[in-house]
């Protein structure tokens, strides 16, 4: 076992393009195995294991490709699973119902401890998009 970045990726300190720098172990494994420099591309994992360096599990893509892969596999944090979430799914459903019934956003904001802007965005379905709108 070697060092890891905070987020779980293995790291190596190497001479890279004439400079000493830290790179992810998966990036180094990809470059060594494919004999290609991934340059500006992201090295992604089909196995979703950040510590994995198996070349058969690695592929390159853009940052957007990596995000699309994450969404397709259902790995994105959303709703109450986000560390910054102040509302629960039930709160959002209640807010949407009350907003439709004419309760002012400022009243709801005070009740739920969030801003009026947050209330409006949730009530209109711009946030918590995975919850059904009635």
C-alpha angles and dihedrals in degrees: 000000000000134000122306135202115243091263094057103263116135114238138206130192107225144159101257124175090345095309132095108239145148118256132175118268090233091055091051092046091051093049094047095046099042094034086224130116109234087209110176094357127102119241106229131193124229087197094051090226107134093201093052118115098173104135090214088063096049130089135160128240143138123284087257090054089053092050091048089051090051092050093045089054093046094240099130119110112241138163116358091353090073111097091227097051114128095176133061125221089256090052090054093048090049092047091052091050094047092044090053088050091056103261108154117250091233091057092048091045092056092046095050098035097241136105126277088243090058090050092051094046091050094044091052093047096248089125129038087028091172090070118086121253115222 
